[in-house]
Amino acid sequence: MNFNYTEEQLALQDTLRRFIAKDYAFEHRRTLAKSDDGFDREAWKTFADFGILALPFHEDFGGLNGTAVDTMLVMEMLGRGLALEPYVSTVVLCGGLIRDAGSNEQKETLLPEIAGGELMLALAHFEAGGRYQFDHVATTATANGSGWKLDGTKAVVLGAPSADKLIVSARCNGGISLFLVDANSPGLSLRAYPTQDGARAANIKLAGVEVGADSMIGAAGEALAIVDRALDYANAALCAEAIGIMSALNEVTLEYLKTRKQFGVPIGNFQALQHRMADMVIATEQARSMATLAAVRADSPDAAERSRAVAAAKAYVTQSARLVGQQAVQLHGGMGVVDELNVGHYFKRLTMIGLTFGDADYHLGKFSDTLLTA
């Protein structure tokens, strides 16, 4: 297998690297995290100009026919910049759902708007008490004339405060279905809050929210397989984001070891700290291999192969990220946890990635189940 990137992929990565360095500095990011939106809408427009919002979609719908490997390159750079924009929720997760299961009319209407930066989406699927079980859905959809009426609650909906539309899962016809819902629909209430890493999420209540028959995404009662694939794709993207953060942590930690002096010499001269730095680099490169495997397998039509590779990657990357993050904080000493330094913020984001859409224990269990099934 050829692991070399194409010239186009390298050019895109370089463009994003220069944008992060020039226009998305850490102090700017700190300011954004405290703003009302929690992210930069101008940066979102820039992402549209770069083409990364159109990356995973077919060219017939304004996309660039990108693969999960292309998404990996983007996510790695966004990770290095600790980008707060809802790229995973809008483009990777919800965009992927519409791309894979939406009707032609939904694709023609929604995907070009996502690609142009005009539409933001959030997946309202997980509920309180369900942990990471994606089939735990108590929200109901009952027939209402030619349409549907939705009732229930959703928890920790990432990107919901800025979303124009929500994709809501609900039980109907003996199974689980997906519905496209306007964020300002009557009967829909939202309690927004910041997450530990500075992003935004919300708990959502649906009380008799009415939607039309054309709001359903995919076939009635058959959403679980669609959601499973979308979550695999999102987890592969999160693994790539973690790699970008781990690489950045290695760089800033190595620089600190070279400049911070103790007993008249740089602390990087001490062999014990050199060994810890080496462990961080090794863990990052091993995790990169697993993230690459997840990206390659994320586009596989074989659901079992895809699920096995992504579960293995998420479990391994989460464990490696914990090692790298903890070592980076400890090697920086007290400075590793102050708000003014990016190290602590990187560590928070790594922790959140590890808990999003399944932690290491959950994915280890999922991986072992796939082996037993095979």
JOTA-V158335 format. One line per field, one symbol per residue. ss: DSSP state (2 for helix, 1 for strand, 0 for the rest). psi: psi as a letter, one per 40 degrees, with the letter a starting at -180 (. if undefined). burial: I if it has 9 or more other C-alpha atoms within 8 Angstrom, else O. A space follows every 50 residues. Layout:
ss->???
psi->???
burial->???
This chain:
ss->00000022222222222222222002222222200000002222222222 00000000222000000222222222222200000022222222222222 20022222222222200000111100000000000000011111001111 11111111022200111111110011111111000001111111000001 11111111111022211000012222222222222222222222222222 22222222201100112220222222222222222222222222222200 00222222222222222222222222222222222220000222222222 222220000222222222222220
psi->hhehiiddddddddddddddddefiddddddddeiddeihdddddddddd eddedeiidefeaefiidddddddddddddefheifddddddcddddddd eiiddddddddddddeeehiiihgdiiheebeheeghehihihgbeaihh haiiifhheddehdiihhiihifeahihhhhhdfihehihhiiiideeai iihhhhgfhhiideehhaihefdddddddddddddddddddddddddddd dddddddddhihfeiheeehddddddddddddddddddddddddddedeh ehdddddddddddddddddddddddddddddeadeeeideiedddddddd ddddehfhadddddddddddddd.
burial->OOOOOOOOIIOIIOOIIOIIIOOIIOOOIOOIIOOOOIIIOOOIIOIIOO IIIIIIIIOOIIIIIIIIIIIIIIIIIIIIIIIIIIOIIIIIIIIIIIIO IIIOOIIIOIIIIIIIIOIIIIIIIIIOOIOOOIOOIOIIIOOOOOIIII IIIIIIIIIIIOIIIIIIIIIIOOIIIIIIIOIOIOIIOIOIOIOOIIII IIIIIIIOIIIIOOIIIIOIIIIIOIIIIIIIIIIIIIIIIIIIIIIIII OIIIOIIIOOIOOOOIIIIOOOIIOIIOOIIOIIOOIIOIIIIIIIIIII OOOOIIIIIIIIIIIIIIIIIIIIIIIIIIIIOOOIIOOOIOIIIIIIII IIIIIOOIIIOIIIOIIOOIOOOO
